[in-house]
Amino acid sequence: MKKENAGFTLLEAMLIVILISILAAIVIPRFTVSANRAKVQSCEMNRAIINKQVEAYYFIEGTWPIDSMVDIKTNVNYFPDGIPTCPVDLTSYQLVPSPVHRVLNHREGDDTHVF
């Protein structure tokens, strides 16, 4: 009688586990870095959109919005879906007081915005 081995040996199973672990060790850090980079780029895009809408508010209304942007946040002509928040740390954007009237320095000094 001949006995057939139908399964994997312990060595083959260990090699498969080691190879999957190596692949995971390479892929997972790259994914997290890419996700963080995308959040930072989205934050920069949000700042640019807010700055453009602040300029449009000035040209249409004839005055700058207040620094907390309460007046522009509630106006659906400028932000129909609501004003965006920072996707990195989920904070609200604030305008730099006059004469600048821009969202500036949101990233400076914040370790969460460095990738």
Buried (B, 14 or more C-beta within 10 A) or exposed (E): EEEEEEEEEEEEEEEEEEEEEEEEEEEEEEEEEEEBEEBBEBBEEBBEBBBEBBEEBEEEBEEBBEEEBEBBBEBEEBBEEEBBEBBBEEEEBBBEEEEEBEBBEBBEEEEBBEB
